[in-house]
Structures are given as structure tokens and as C-alpha cells.
Amino acid sequence: MLPLAHAGHYAIWVFYALPVLVVVGAILKSYVSQRRAKDASPAGGDDREDSPARESPRSETGPAGRKP
């Protein structure tokens, strides 16, 4: 049996545990959503940023329409 003298002390731990559970839940939620986004492959092909298909076309006028 839990001694009654410690009942208030154990009740205080709720205030410590609740924020920790919220943070752990948020971390798990973001982890799972990132995994799902990574596993879902796009229909257009390669999604890497260094992919040649994602390169912008080269312009004769250079950046912002200015001549080089």
C-alpha cells in the first residue's frame, strides 16, 4: 500500500511527466510523417534536389533577365 504521506509528492510528478509525454509524442509524430513522406515516391520520377531533371533551363540573358 502506498503511504498517504507520499501521495502529494507522487501527484506532483504528473506536472513533470505530462510535458515530457507531449514532447515525445510530437517527436514520434514528426518522425512517422517524415518516414511516410520519404516512402511515398512521386509519380514524376527522381525527387532529389541534385537531380538533372530538376535543373532550371539555362538562359541566354542570365539571372533575372540581365545580360552576363
Sequence and secondary structure as in RCSB ss.txt:
>XXXX:A:sequence
MLPLAHAGHYAIWVFYALPVLVVVGAILKSYVSQRRAKDASPAGGDDREDSPARESPRSETGPAGRKP
>XXXX:A:secstr
   GGGHHHHHHHHHHHHHHHHHHHHHHHHHHHHHHHHHS  TTS   TT GGG     SS GGG   
